[in-house]
Amino acid sequence: MTDFLTNADHWRKRAELTRALAATAAKDQGRLLKVAEEYDRLAVLAEGRRSALVPNGSYVSANRPE
């Protein structure tokens, strides 16, 4: 069984299905599209490309000495 948290294809399929649902939705279309964008972000994270989402210097590591 594949761990869905680290499976980028899982999140891309969810994004695709959510966009299809948004295309036919009478209400909350914008909200569904935002959810699809978050699924895309999860796919990028699952691929290990965190640096693509978090700009340099925008966070401080918990292990960083003060």
PDBQT receptor file of N, H, CA, C and O in Angstrom, charges set to zero:
ATOM      1  N   MET A   1       0.839  -1.181   0.000  1.00  0.00    +0.000 N 
ATOM      2  CA  MET A   1       0.000   0.000   0.000  1.00  0.00    +0.000 C 
ATOM      3  C   MET A   1       0.889   1.253   0.000  1.00  0.00    +0.000 C 
ATOM      4  O   MET A   1       1.833   1.345   0.785  1.00  0.00    +0.000 OA
ATOM      5  N   THR A   2       0.592   2.194  -0.864  1.00  0.00    +0.000 N 
ATOM      6  H   THR A   2      -0.174   2.119  -1.502  1.00  0.00    +0.000 HD
ATOM      7  CA  THR A   2       1.362   3.417  -0.979  1.00  0.00    +0.000 C 
ATOM      8  C   THR A   2       0.901   4.427   0.071  1.00  0.00    +0.000 C 
ATOM      9  O   THR A   2      -0.295   4.612   0.293  1.00  0.00    +0.000 OA
ATOM     10  N   ASP A   3       1.858   5.063   0.699  1.00  0.00    +0.000 N 
ATOM     11  H   ASP A   3       2.830   4.913   0.518  1.00  0.00    +0.000 HD
ATOM     12  CA  ASP A   3       1.547   6.103   1.665  1.00  0.00    +0.000 C 
ATOM     13  C   ASP A   3       1.078   7.338   0.905  1.00  0.00    +0.000 C 
ATOM     14  O   ASP A   3       1.872   7.957   0.197  1.00  0.00    +0.000 OA
ATOM     15  N   PHE A   4      -0.191   7.708   1.036  1.00  0.00    +0.000 N 
ATOM     16  H   PHE A   4      -0.836   7.205   1.611  1.00  0.00    +0.000 HD
ATOM     17  CA  PHE A   4      -0.730   8.813   0.257  1.00  0.00    +0.000 C 
ATOM     18  C   PHE A   4      -0.117  10.163   0.633  1.00  0.00    +0.000 C 
ATOM     19  O   PHE A   4      -0.157  11.100  -0.165  1.00  0.00    +0.000 OA
ATOM     20  N   LEU A   5       0.438  10.274   1.817  1.00  0.00    +0.000 N 
ATOM     21  H   LEU A   5       0.470   9.514   2.466  1.00  0.00    +0.000 HD
ATOM     22  CA  LEU A   5       1.041  11.549   2.208  1.00  0.00    +0.000 C 
ATOM     23  C   LEU A   5       2.270  11.887   1.377  1.00  0.00    +0.000 C 
ATOM     24  O   LEU A   5       2.569  13.064   1.171  1.00  0.00    +0.000 OA
ATOM     25  N   THR A   6       2.979  10.887   0.903  1.00  0.00    +0.000 N 
ATOM     26  H   THR A   6       2.736   9.931   1.070  1.00  0.00    +0.000 HD
ATOM     27  CA  THR A   6       4.178  11.120   0.103  1.00  0.00    +0.000 C 
ATOM     28  C   THR A   6       3.991  10.745  -1.362  1.00  0.00    +0.000 C 
ATOM     29  O   THR A   6       4.964  10.674  -2.113  1.00  0.00    +0.000 OA
ATOM     30  N   ASN A   7       2.758  10.506  -1.772  1.00  0.00    +0.000 N 
ATOM     31  H   ASN A   7       1.968  10.564  -1.163  1.00  0.00    +0.000 HD
ATOM     32  CA  ASN A   7       2.455  10.115  -3.139  1.00  0.00    +0.000 C 
ATOM     33  C   ASN A   7       1.917  11.329  -3.905  1.00  0.00    +0.000 C 
ATOM     34  O   ASN A   7       0.746  11.684  -3.773  1.00  0.00    +0.000 OA
ATOM     35  N   ALA A   8       2.775  11.955  -4.698  1.00  0.00    +0.000 N 
ATOM     36  H   ALA A   8       3.726  11.666  -4.805  1.00  0.00    +0.000 HD
ATOM     37  CA  ALA A   8       2.386  13.157  -5.442  1.00  0.00    +0.000 C 
ATOM     38  C   ALA A   8       1.246  12.872  -6.419  1.00  0.00    +0.000 C 
ATOM     39  O   ALA A   8       0.381  13.724  -6.623  1.00  0.00    +0.000 OA
ATOM     40  N   ASP A   9       1.237  11.694  -7.019  1.00  0.00    +0.000 N 
ATOM     41  H   ASP A   9       1.940  11.002  -6.854  1.00  0.00    +0.000 HD
ATOM     42  CA  ASP A   9       0.176  11.353  -7.972  1.00  0.00    +0.000 C 
ATOM     43  C   ASP A   9      -1.196  11.347  -7.296  1.00  0.00    +0.000 C 
ATOM     44  O   ASP A   9      -2.190  11.748  -7.901  1.00  0.00    +0.000 OA
ATOM     45  N   HIS A  10      -1.248  10.902  -6.064  1.00  0.00    +0.000 N 
ATOM     46  H   HIS A  10      -0.441  10.577  -5.572  1.00  0.00    +0.000 HD
ATOM     47  CA  HIS A  10      -2.509  10.898  -5.304  1.00  0.00    +0.000 C 
ATOM     48  C   HIS A  10      -3.074  12.319  -5.220  1.00  0.00    +0.000 C 
ATOM     49  O   HIS A  10      -4.258  12.538  -5.477  1.00  0.00    +0.000 OA
ATOM     50  N   TRP A  11      -2.217  13.283  -4.859  1.00  0.00    +0.000 N 
ATOM     51  H   TRP A  11      -1.256  13.105  -4.651  1.00  0.00    +0.000 HD
ATOM     52  CA  TRP A  11      -2.670  14.659  -4.684  1.00  0.00    +0.000 C 
ATOM     53  C   TRP A  11      -3.013  15.299  -6.016  1.00  0.00    +0.000 C 
ATOM     54  O   TRP A  11      -3.942  16.104  -6.091  1.00  0.00    +0.000 OA
ATOM     55  N   ARG A  12      -2.282  14.956  -7.073  1.00  0.00    +0.000 N 
ATOM     56  H   ARG A  12      -1.528  14.302  -7.012  1.00  0.00    +0.000 HD
ATOM     57  CA  ARG A  12      -2.613  15.514  -8.401  1.00  0.00    +0.000 C 
ATOM     58  C   ARG A  12      -3.965  14.994  -8.897  1.00  0.00    +0.000 C 
ATOM     59  O   ARG A  12      -4.736  15.739  -9.501  1.00  0.00    +0.000 OA
ATOM     60  N   LYS A  13      -4.246  13.719  -8.640  1.00  0.00    +0.000 N 
ATOM     61  H   LYS A  13      -3.620  13.114  -8.150  1.00  0.00    +0.000 HD
ATOM     62  CA  LYS A  13      -5.552  13.164  -9.031  1.00  0.00    +0.000 C 
ATOM     63  C   LYS A  13      -6.678  13.835  -8.255  1.00  0.00    +0.000 C 
ATOM     64  O   LYS A  13      -7.739  14.117  -8.812  1.00  0.00    +0.000 OA
ATOM     65  N   ARG A  14      -6.449  14.088  -6.982  1.00  0.00    +0.000 N 
ATOM     66  H   ARG A  14      -5.587  13.859  -6.529  1.00  0.00    +0.000 HD
ATOM     67  CA  ARG A  14      -7.468  14.780  -6.175  1.00  0.00    +0.000 C 
ATOM     68  C   ARG A  14      -7.699  16.187  -6.712  1.00  0.00    +0.000 C 
ATOM     69  O   ARG A  14      -8.838  16.648  -6.782  1.00  0.00    +0.000 OA
ATOM     70  N   ALA A  15      -6.618  16.871  -7.091  1.00  0.00    +0.000 N 
ATOM     71  H   ALA A  15      -5.693  16.496  -7.035  1.00  0.00    +0.000 HD
ATOM     72  CA  ALA A  15      -6.749  18.215  -7.651  1.00  0.00    +0.000 C 
ATOM     73  C   ALA A  15      -7.554  18.175  -8.948  1.00  0.00    +0.000 C 
ATOM     74  O   ALA A  15      -8.428  19.012  -9.173  1.00  0.00    +0.000 OA
ATOM     75  N   GLU A  16      -7.253  17.203  -9.791  1.00  0.00    +0.000 N 
ATOM     76  H   GLU A  16      -6.542  16.523  -9.609  1.00  0.00    +0.000 HD
ATOM     77  CA  GLU A  16      -7.960  17.058 -11.068  1.00  0.00    +0.000 C 
ATOM     78  C   GLU A  16      -9.454  16.796 -10.842  1.00  0.00    +0.000 C 
ATOM     79  O   GLU A  16     -10.299  17.401 -11.501  1.00  0.00    +0.000 OA
ATOM     80  N   LEU A  17      -9.769  15.905  -9.921  1.00  0.00    +0.000 N 
ATOM     81  H   LEU A  17      -9.082  15.414  -9.385  1.00  0.00    +0.000 HD
ATOM     82  CA  LEU A  17     -11.172  15.603  -9.626  1.00  0.00    +0.000 C 
ATOM     83  C   LEU A  17     -11.894  16.800  -9.027  1.00  0.00    +0.000 C 
ATOM     84  O   LEU A  17     -13.066  17.035  -9.323  1.00  0.00    +0.000 OA
ATOM     85  N   THR A  18     -11.207  17.546  -8.199  1.00  0.00    +0.000 N 
ATOM     86  H   THR A  18     -10.255  17.355  -7.959  1.00  0.00    +0.000 HD
ATOM     87  CA  THR A  18     -11.816  18.723  -7.582  1.00  0.00    +0.000 C 
ATOM     88  C   THR A  18     -12.078  19.803  -8.624  1.00  0.00    +0.000 C 
ATOM     89  O   THR A  18     -13.108  20.476  -8.575  1.00  0.00    +0.000 OA
ATOM     90  N   ARG A  19     -11.149  19.973  -9.571  1.00  0.00    +0.000 N 
ATOM     91  H   ARG A  19     -10.313  19.426  -9.611  1.00  0.00    +0.000 HD
ATOM     92  CA  ARG A  19     -11.380  20.944 -10.651  1.00  0.00    +0.000 C 
ATOM     93  C   ARG A  19     -12.558  20.525 -11.537  1.00  0.00    +0.000 C 
ATOM     94  O   ARG A  19     -13.332  21.370 -11.987  1.00  0.00    +0.000 OA
ATOM     95  N   ALA A  20     -12.688  19.232 -11.782  1.00  0.00    +0.000 N 
ATOM     96  H   ALA A  20     -12.060  18.546 -11.416  1.00  0.00    +0.000 HD
ATOM     97  CA  ALA A  20     -13.825  18.740 -12.568  1.00  0.00    +0.000 C 
ATOM     98  C   ALA A  20     -15.132  19.017 -11.830  1.00  0.00    +0.000 C 
ATOM     99  O   ALA A  20     -16.131  19.402 -12.439  1.00  0.00    +0.000 OA
ATOM    100  N   LEU A  21     -15.115  18.818 -10.527  1.00  0.00    +0.000 N 
ATOM    101  H   LEU A  21     -14.304  18.505 -10.033  1.00  0.00    +0.000 HD
ATOM    102  CA  LEU A  21     -16.305  19.094  -9.722  1.00  0.00    +0.000 C 
ATOM    103  C   LEU A  21     -16.613  20.589  -9.741  1.00  0.00    +0.000 C 
ATOM    104  O   LEU A  21     -17.778  20.978  -9.833  1.00  0.00    +0.000 OA
ATOM    105  N   ALA A  22     -15.588  21.426  -9.655  1.00  0.00    +0.000 N 
ATOM    106  H   ALA A  22     -14.643  21.110  -9.580  1.00  0.00    +0.000 HD
ATOM    107  CA  ALA A  22     -15.782  22.877  -9.683  1.00  0.00    +0.000 C 
ATOM    108  C   ALA A  22     -16.394  23.321 -11.012  1.00  0.00    +0.000 C 
ATOM    109  O   ALA A  22     -17.202  24.248 -11.048  1.00  0.00    +0.000 OA
ATOM    110  N   ALA A  23     -16.007  22.660 -12.094  1.00  0.00    +0.000 N 
ATOM    111  H   ALA A  23     -15.350  21.907 -12.065  1.00  0.00    +0.000 HD
ATOM    112  CA  ALA A  23     -16.515  23.033 -13.419  1.00  0.00    +0.000 C 
ATOM    113  C   ALA A  23     -18.016  22.808 -13.538  1.00  0.00    +0.000 C 
ATOM    114  O   ALA A  23     -18.687  23.471 -14.328  1.00  0.00    +0.000 OA
ATOM    115  N   THR A  24     -18.539  21.876 -12.756  1.00  0.00    +0.000 N 
ATOM    116  H   THR A  24     -17.993  21.338 -12.114  1.00  0.00    +0.000 HD
ATOM    117  CA  THR A  24     -19.965  21.573 -12.831  1.00  0.00    +0.000 C 
ATOM    118  C   THR A  24     -20.743  22.119 -11.641  1.00  0.00    +0.000 C 
ATOM    119  O   THR A  24     -21.965  21.976 -11.586  1.00  0.00    +0.000 OA
ATOM    120  N   ALA A  25     -20.060  22.739 -10.695  1.00  0.00    +0.000 N 
ATOM    121  H   ALA A  25     -19.068  22.855 -10.740  1.00  0.00    +0.000 HD
ATOM    122  CA  ALA A  25     -20.714  23.222  -9.480  1.00  0.00    +0.000 C 
ATOM    123  C   ALA A  25     -21.444  24.532  -9.746  1.00  0.00    +0.000 C 
ATOM    124  O   ALA A  25     -20.938  25.421 -10.432  1.00  0.00    +0.000 OA
ATOM    125  N   ALA A  26     -22.634  24.625  -9.192  1.00  0.00    +0.000 N 
ATOM    126  H   ALA A  26     -23.045  23.902  -8.635  1.00  0.00    +0.000 HD
ATOM    127  CA  ALA A  26     -23.404  25.859  -9.304  1.00  0.00    +0.000 C 
ATOM    128  C   ALA A  26     -22.968  26.865  -8.250  1.00  0.00    +0.000 C 
ATOM    129  O   ALA A  26     -22.995  28.075  -8.478  1.00  0.00    +0.000 OA
ATOM    130  N   LYS A  27     -22.563  26.347  -7.084  1.00  0.00    +0.000 N 
ATOM    131  H   LYS A  27     -22.541  25.365  -6.899  1.00  0.00    +0.000 HD
ATOM    132  CA  LYS A  27     -22.115  27.198  -5.987  1.00  0.00    +0.000 C 
ATOM    133  C   LYS A  27     -20.721  26.775  -5.548  1.00  0.00    +0.000 C 
ATOM    134  O   LYS A  27     -20.277  25.663  -5.834  1.00  0.00    +0.000 OA
ATOM    135  N   ASP A  28     -20.048  27.660  -4.863  1.00  0.00    +0.000 N 
ATOM    136  H   ASP A  28     -20.409  28.564  -4.631  1.00  0.00    +0.000 HD
ATOM    137  CA  ASP A  28     -18.741  27.378  -4.262  1.00  0.00    +0.000 C 
ATOM    138  C   ASP A  28     -17.669  26.972  -5.264  1.00  0.00    +0.000 C 
ATOM    139  O   ASP A  28     -16.742  26.243  -4.911  1.00  0.00    +0.000 OA
ATOM    140  N   GLN A  29     -17.778  27.425  -6.486  1.00  0.00    +0.000 N 
ATOM    141  H   GLN A  29     -18.531  28.018  -6.772  1.00  0.00    +0.000 HD
ATOM    142  CA  GLN A  29     -16.786  27.082  -7.503  1.00  0.00    +0.000 C 
ATOM    143  C   GLN A  29     -15.411  27.617  -7.119  1.00  0.00    +0.000 C 
ATOM    144  O   GLN A  29     -14.412  26.910  -7.252  1.00  0.00    +0.000 OA
ATOM    145  N   GLY A  30     -15.354  28.839  -6.651  1.00  0.00    +0.000 N 
ATOM    146  H   GLY A  30     -16.165  29.413  -6.543  1.00  0.00    +0.000 HD
ATOM    147  CA  GLY A  30     -14.086  29.430  -6.250  1.00  0.00    +0.000 C 
ATOM    148  C   GLY A  30     -13.445  28.688  -5.092  1.00  0.00    +0.000 C 
ATOM    149  O   GLY A  30     -12.230  28.493  -5.063  1.00  0.00    +0.000 OA
ATOM    150  N   ARG A  31     -14.257  28.280  -4.153  1.00  0.00    +0.000 N 
ATOM    151  H   ARG A  31     -15.244  28.438  -4.177  1.00  0.00    +0.000 HD
ATOM    152  CA  ARG A  31     -13.747  27.540  -3.000  1.00  0.00    +0.000 C 
ATOM    153  C   ARG A  31     -13.163  26.195  -3.429  1.00  0.00    +0.000 C 
ATOM    154  O   ARG A  31     -12.116  25.780  -2.934  1.00  0.00    +0.000 OA
ATOM    155  N   LEU A  32     -13.840  25.525  -4.344  1.00  0.00    +0.000 N 
ATOM    156  H   LEU A  32     -14.691  25.862  -4.747  1.00  0.00    +0.000 HD
ATOM    157  CA  LEU A  32     -13.345  24.237  -4.841  1.00  0.00    +0.000 C 
ATOM    158  C   LEU A  32     -12.026  24.410  -5.593  1.00  0.00    +0.000 C 
ATOM    159  O   LEU A  32     -11.138  23.563  -5.493  1.00  0.00    +0.000 OA
ATOM    160  N   LEU A  33     -11.895  25.491  -6.337  1.00  0.00    +0.000 N 
ATOM    161  H   LEU A  33     -12.615  26.180  -6.419  1.00  0.00    +0.000 HD
ATOM    162  CA  LEU A  33     -10.646  25.740  -7.053  1.00  0.00    +0.000 C 
ATOM    163  C   LEU A  33      -9.502  26.012  -6.087  1.00  0.00    +0.000 C 
ATOM    164  O   LEU A  33      -8.364  25.627  -6.356  1.00  0.00    +0.000 OA
ATOM    165  N   LYS A  34      -9.782  26.662  -4.977  1.00  0.00    +0.000 N 
ATOM    166  H   LYS A  34     -10.707  26.975  -4.758  1.00  0.00    +0.000 HD
ATOM    167  CA  LYS A  34      -8.757  26.883  -3.958  1.00  0.00    +0.000 C 
ATOM    168  C   LYS A  34      -8.321  25.561  -3.329  1.00  0.00    +0.000 C 
ATOM    169  O   LYS A  34      -7.141  25.358  -3.045  1.00  0.00    +0.000 OA
ATOM    170  N   VAL A  35      -9.278  24.675  -3.118  1.00  0.00    +0.000 N 
ATOM    171  H   VAL A  35     -10.237  24.840  -3.349  1.00  0.00    +0.000 HD
ATOM    172  CA  VAL A  35      -8.946  23.349  -2.577  1.00  0.00    +0.000 C 
ATOM    173  C   VAL A  35      -8.057  22.606  -3.571  1.00  0.00    +0.000 C 
ATOM    174  O   VAL A  35      -7.089  21.961  -3.170  1.00  0.00    +0.000 OA
ATOM    175  N   ALA A  36      -8.371  22.688  -4.847  1.00  0.00    +0.000 N 
ATOM    176  H   ALA A  36      -9.157  23.213  -5.174  1.00  0.00    +0.000 HD
ATOM    177  CA  ALA A  36      -7.553  22.037  -5.873  1.00  0.00    +0.000 C 
ATOM    178  C   ALA A  36      -6.133  22.593  -5.861  1.00  0.00    +0.000 C 
ATOM    179  O   ALA A  36      -5.174  21.839  -6.032  1.00  0.00    +0.000 OA
ATOM    180  N   GLU A  37      -5.987  23.899  -5.664  1.00  0.00    +0.000 N 
ATOM    181  H   GLU A  37      -6.766  24.511  -5.525  1.00  0.00    +0.000 HD
ATOM    182  CA  GLU A  37      -4.649  24.495  -5.583  1.00  0.00    +0.000 C 
ATOM    183  C   GLU A  37      -3.880  23.941  -4.386  1.00  0.00    +0.000 C 
ATOM    184  O   GLU A  37      -2.676  23.700  -4.480  1.00  0.00    +0.000 OA
ATOM    185  N   GLU A  38      -4.562  23.739  -3.272  1.00  0.00    +0.000 N 
ATOM    186  H   GLU A  38      -5.540  23.934  -3.196  1.00  0.00    +0.000 HD
ATOM    187  CA  GLU A  38      -3.901  23.175  -2.089  1.00  0.00    +0.000 C 
ATOM    188  C   GLU A  38      -3.470  21.730  -2.349  1.00  0.00    +0.000 C 
ATOM    189  O   GLU A  38      -2.411  21.309  -1.883  1.00  0.00    +0.000 OA
ATOM    190  N   TYR A  39      -4.271  20.978  -3.080  1.00  0.00    +0.000 N 
ATOM    191  H   TYR A  39      -5.131  21.320  -3.459  1.00  0.00    +0.000 HD
ATOM    192  CA  TYR A  39      -3.869  19.620  -3.451  1.00  0.00    +0.000 C 
ATOM    193  C   TYR A  39      -2.604  19.657  -4.308  1.00  0.00    +0.000 C 
ATOM    194  O   TYR A  39      -1.719  18.816  -4.151  1.00  0.00    +0.000 OA
ATOM    195  N   ASP A  40      -2.520  20.631  -5.211  1.00  0.00    +0.000 N 
ATOM    196  H   ASP A  40      -3.239  21.314  -5.339  1.00  0.00    +0.000 HD
ATOM    197  CA  ASP A  40      -1.306  20.779  -6.020  1.00  0.00    +0.000 C 
ATOM    198  C   ASP A  40      -0.099  21.086  -5.138  1.00  0.00    +0.000 C 
ATOM    199  O   ASP A  40       0.990  20.561  -5.368  1.00  0.00    +0.000 OA
ATOM    200  N   ARG A  41      -0.292  21.929  -4.136  1.00  0.00    +0.000 N 
ATOM    201  H   ARG A  41      -1.177  22.355  -3.949  1.00  0.00    +0.000 HD
ATOM    202  CA  ARG A  41       0.797  22.243  -3.203  1.00  0.00    +0.000 C 
ATOM    203  C   ARG A  41       1.238  20.990  -2.442  1.00  0.00    +0.000 C 
ATOM    204  O   ARG A  41       2.430  20.780  -2.219  1.00  0.00    +0.000 OA
ATOM    205  N   LEU A  42       0.280  20.170  -2.049  1.00  0.00    +0.000 N 
ATOM    206  H   LEU A  42      -0.689  20.341  -2.230  1.00  0.00    +0.000 HD
ATOM    207  CA  LEU A  42       0.618  18.919  -1.362  1.00  0.00    +0.000 C 
ATOM    208  C   LEU A  42       1.403  17.991  -2.275  1.00  0.00    +0.000 C 
ATOM    209  O   LEU A  42       2.303  17.287  -1.819  1.00  0.00    +0.000 OA
ATOM    210  N   ALA A  43       1.070  17.983  -3.557  1.00  0.00    +0.000 N 
ATOM    211  H   ALA A  43       0.338  18.555  -3.928  1.00  0.00    +0.000 HD
ATOM    212  CA  ALA A  43       1.816  17.156  -4.511  1.00  0.00    +0.000 C 
ATOM    213  C   ALA A  43       3.270  17.602  -4.586  1.00  0.00    +0.000 C 
ATOM    214  O   ALA A  43       4.180  16.774  -4.621  1.00  0.00    +0.000 OA
ATOM    215  N   VAL A  44       3.483  18.914  -4.610  1.00  0.00    +0.000 N 
ATOM    216  H   VAL A  44       2.743  19.586  -4.582  1.00  0.00    +0.000 HD
ATOM    217  CA  VAL A  44       4.848  19.435  -4.660  1.00  0.00    +0.000 C 
ATOM    218  C   VAL A  44       5.593  19.050  -3.383  1.00  0.00    +0.000 C 
ATOM    219  O   VAL A  44       6.752  18.638  -3.438  1.00  0.00    +0.000 OA
ATOM    220  N   LEU A  45       4.938  19.183  -2.251  1.00  0.00    +0.000 N 
ATOM    221  H   LEU A  45       3.996  19.518  -2.206  1.00  0.00    +0.000 HD
ATOM    222  CA  LEU A  45       5.569  18.785  -0.992  1.00  0.00    +0.000 C 
ATOM    223  C   LEU A  45       5.892  17.299  -0.978  1.00  0.00    +0.000 C 
ATOM    224  O   LEU A  45       6.948  16.894  -0.492  1.00  0.00    +0.000 OA
ATOM    225  N   ALA A  46       4.992  16.492  -1.506  1.00  0.00    +0.000 N 
ATOM    226  H   ALA A  46       4.134  16.822  -1.901  1.00  0.00    +0.000 HD
ATOM    227  CA  ALA A  46       5.207  15.048  -1.543  1.00  0.00    +0.000 C 
ATOM    228  C   ALA A  46       6.414  14.690  -2.396  1.00  0.00    +0.000 C 
ATOM    229  O   ALA A  46       7.077  13.683  -2.145  1.00  0.00    +0.000 OA
ATOM    230  N   GLU A  47       6.700  15.499  -3.389  1.00  0.00    +0.000 N 
ATOM    231  H   GLU A  47       6.162  16.317  -3.592  1.00  0.00    +0.000 HD
ATOM    232  CA  GLU A  47       7.877  15.267  -4.233  1.00  0.00    +0.000 C 
ATOM    233  C   GLU A  47       9.162  15.747  -3.569  1.00  0.00    +0.000 C 
ATOM    234  O   GLU A  47      10.255  15.531  -4.092  1.00  0.00    +0.000 OA
ATOM    235  N   GLY A  48       9.031  16.386  -2.436  1.00  0.00    +0.000 N 
ATOM    236  H   GLY A  48       8.143  16.561  -2.011  1.00  0.00    +0.000 HD
ATOM    237  CA  GLY A  48      10.213  16.854  -1.736  1.00  0.00    +0.000 C 
ATOM    238  C   GLY A  48      10.726  18.182  -2.218  1.00  0.00    +0.000 C 
ATOM    239  O   GLY A  48      11.897  18.505  -2.019  1.00  0.00    +0.000 OA
ATOM    240  N   ARG A  49       9.870  18.960  -2.850  1.00  0.00    +0.000 N 
ATOM    241  H   ARG A  49       8.919  18.698  -3.012  1.00  0.00    +0.000 HD
ATOM    242  CA  ARG A  49      10.284  20.263  -3.359  1.00  0.00    +0.000 C 
ATOM    243  C   ARG A  49       9.785  21.375  -2.449  1.00  0.00    +0.000 C 
ATOM    244  O   ARG A  49       9.177  22.335  -2.922  1.00  0.00    +0.000 OA
ATOM    245  N   ARG A  50      10.031  21.261  -1.179  1.00  0.00    +0.000 N 
ATOM    246  H   ARG A  50      10.525  20.481  -0.794  1.00  0.00    +0.000 HD
ATOM    247  CA  ARG A  50       9.562  22.267  -0.234  1.00  0.00    +0.000 C 
ATOM    248  C   ARG A  50      10.125  23.649  -0.564  1.00  0.00    +0.000 C 
ATOM    249  O   ARG A  50       9.447  24.657  -0.362  1.00  0.00    +0.000 OA
ATOM    250  N   SER A  51      11.324  23.703  -1.056  1.00  0.00    +0.000 N 
ATOM    251  H   SER A  51      11.875  22.885  -1.220  1.00  0.00    +0.000 HD
ATOM    252  CA  SER A  51      11.934  24.989  -1.358  1.00  0.00    +0.000 C 
ATOM    253  C   SER A  51      11.178  25.747  -2.444  1.00  0.00    +0.000 C 
ATOM    254  O   SER A  51      11.289  26.970  -2.532  1.00  0.00    +0.000 OA
ATOM    255  N   ALA A  52      10.411  25.039  -3.273  1.00  0.00    +0.000 N 
ATOM    256  H   ALA A  52      10.321  24.045  -3.202  1.00  0.00    +0.000 HD
ATOM    257  CA  ALA A  52       9.627  25.701  -4.302  1.00  0.00    +0.000 C 
ATOM    258  C   ALA A  52       8.444  26.450  -3.698  1.00  0.00    +0.000 C 
ATOM    259  O   ALA A  52       7.907  27.367  -4.320  1.00  0.00    +0.000 OA
ATOM    260  N   LEU A  53       8.037  26.066  -2.495  1.00  0.00    +0.000 N 
ATOM    261  H   LEU A  53       8.474  25.321  -1.990  1.00  0.00    +0.000 HD
ATOM    262  CA  LEU A  53       6.879  26.689  -1.866  1.00  0.00    +0.000 C 
ATOM    263  C   LEU A  53       7.251  27.713  -0.808  1.00  0.00    +0.000 C 
ATOM    264  O   LEU A  53       6.499  28.659  -0.571  1.00  0.00    +0.000 OA
ATOM    265  N   VAL A  54       8.391  27.541  -0.175  1.00  0.00    +0.000 N 
ATOM    266  H   VAL A  54       9.002  26.773  -0.368  1.00  0.00    +0.000 HD
ATOM    267  CA  VAL A  54       8.781  28.420   0.923  1.00  0.00    +0.000 C 
ATOM    268  C   VAL A  54      10.004  29.224   0.495  1.00  0.00    +0.000 C 
ATOM    269  O   VAL A  54      11.093  28.665   0.363  1.00  0.00    +0.000 OA
ATOM    270  N   PRO A  55       9.842  30.513   0.278  1.00  0.00    +0.000 N 
ATOM    271  CA  PRO A  55      10.987  31.336  -0.136  1.00  0.00    +0.000 C 
ATOM    272  C   PRO A  55      12.080  31.345   0.923  1.00  0.00    +0.000 C 
ATOM    273  O   PRO A  55      11.800  31.236   2.117  1.00  0.00    +0.000 OA
ATOM    274  N   ASN A  56      13.315  31.475   0.484  1.00  0.00    +0.000 N 
ATOM    275  H   ASN A  56      13.543  31.563  -0.485  1.00  0.00    +0.000 HD
ATOM    276  CA  ASN A  56      14.444  31.522   1.411  1.00  0.00    +0.000 C 
ATOM    277  C   ASN A  56      14.263  32.634   2.421  1.00  0.00    +0.000 C 
ATOM    278  O   ASN A  56      13.874  33.751   2.079  1.00  0.00    +0.000 OA
ATOM    279  N   GLY A  57      14.554  32.307   3.691  1.00  0.00    +0.000 N 
ATOM    280  H   GLY A  57      14.869  31.399   3.969  1.00  0.00    +0.000 HD
ATOM    281  CA  GLY A  57      14.479  33.304   4.747  1.00  0.00    +0.000 C 
ATOM    282  C   GLY A  57      13.089  33.573   5.280  1.00  0.00    +0.000 C 
ATOM    283  O   GLY A  57      12.930  34.449   6.131  1.00  0.00    +0.000 OA
ATOM    284  N   SER A  58      12.071  32.855   4.815  1.00  0.00    +0.000 N 
ATOM    285  H   SER A  58      12.201  32.144   4.124  1.00  0.00    +0.000 HD
ATOM    286  CA  SER A  58      10.713  33.125   5.266  1.00  0.00    +0.000 C 
ATOM    287  C   SER A  58      10.328  32.322   6.502  1.00  0.00    +0.000 C 
ATOM    288  O   SER A  58       9.249  32.521   7.060  1.00  0.00    +0.000 OA
ATOM    289  N   TYR A  59      11.194  31.426   6.928  1.00  0.00    +0.000 N 
ATOM    290  H   TYR A  59      12.071  31.265   6.474  1.00  0.00    +0.000 HD
ATOM    291  CA  TYR A  59      10.924  30.675   8.149  1.00  0.00    +0.000 C 
ATOM    292  C   TYR A  59      12.231  30.384   8.858  1.00  0.00    +0.000 C 
ATOM    293  O   TYR A  59      13.306  30.435   8.260  1.00  0.00    +0.000 OA
ATOM    294  N   VAL A  60      12.123  30.081  10.129  1.00  0.00    +0.000 N 
ATOM    295  H   VAL A  60      11.250  30.040  10.614  1.00  0.00    +0.000 HD
ATOM    296  CA  VAL A  60      13.298  29.757  10.935  1.00  0.00    +0.000 C 
ATOM    297  C   VAL A  60      13.183  28.309  11.378  1.00  0.00    +0.000 C 
ATOM    298  O   VAL A  60      12.145  27.893  11.892  1.00  0.00    +0.000 OA
ATOM    299  N   SER A  61      14.234  27.550  11.183  1.00  0.00    +0.000 N 
ATOM    300  H   SER A  61      15.078  27.888  10.766  1.00  0.00    +0.000 HD
ATOM    301  CA  SER A  61      14.243  26.152  11.583  1.00  0.00    +0.000 C 
ATOM    302  C   SER A  61      14.106  26.037  13.099  1.00  0.00    +0.000 C 
ATOM    303  O   SER A  61      14.662  26.847  13.841  1.00  0.00    +0.000 OA
ATOM    304  N   ALA A  62      13.374  25.045  13.548  1.00  0.00    +0.000 N 
ATOM    305  H   ALA A  62      12.922  24.388  12.945  1.00  0.00    +0.000 HD
ATOM    306  CA  ALA A  62      13.207  24.808  14.980  1.00  0.00    +0.000 C 
ATOM    307  C   ALA A  62      14.524  24.398  15.623  1.00  0.00    +0.000 C 
ATOM    308  O   ALA A  62      14.694  24.554  16.832  1.00  0.00    +0.000 OA
ATOM    309  N   ASN A  63      15.458  23.875  14.832  1.00  0.00    +0.000 N 
ATOM    310  H   ASN A  63      15.320  23.748  13.850  1.00  0.00    +0.000 HD
ATOM    311  CA  ASN A  63      16.751  23.431  15.366  1.00  0.00    +0.000 C 
ATOM    312  C   ASN A  63      17.802  24.536  15.369  1.00  0.00    +0.000 C 
ATOM    313  O   ASN A  63      18.934  24.308  15.795  1.00  0.00    +0.000 OA
ATOM    314  N   ARG A  64      17.456  25.689  14.914  1.00  0.00    +0.000 N 
ATOM    315  H   ARG A  64      16.537  25.875  14.568  1.00  0.00    +0.000 HD
ATOM    316  CA  ARG A  64      18.409  26.799  14.811  1.00  0.00    +0.000 C 
ATOM    317  C   ARG A  64      18.683  27.376  16.205  1.00  0.00    +0.000 C 
ATOM    318  O   ARG A  64      17.749  27.727  16.925  1.00  0.00    +0.000 OA
ATOM    319  N   PRO A  65      19.938  27.471  16.578  1.00  0.00    +0.000 N 
ATOM    320  CA  PRO A  65      20.250  28.056  17.893  1.00  0.00    +0.000 C 
ATOM    321  C   PRO A  65      19.934  29.548  17.910  1.00  0.00    +0.000 C 
ATOM    322  O   PRO A  65      20.079  30.240  16.903  1.00  0.00    +0.000 OA
ATOM    323  N   GLU A  66      19.505  30.021  19.056  1.00  0.00    +0.000 N 
ATOM    324  H   GLU A  66      19.387  29.458  19.874  1.00  0.00    +0.000 HD
ATOM    325  CA  GLU A  66      19.152  31.443  19.179  1.00  0.00    +0.000 C 
ATOM    326  C   GLU A  66      20.289  32.259  19.703  1.00  0.00    +0.000 C 
ATOM    327  O   GLU A  66      20.155  33.472  19.865  1.00  0.00    +0.000 OA
TER     328      GLU A  66
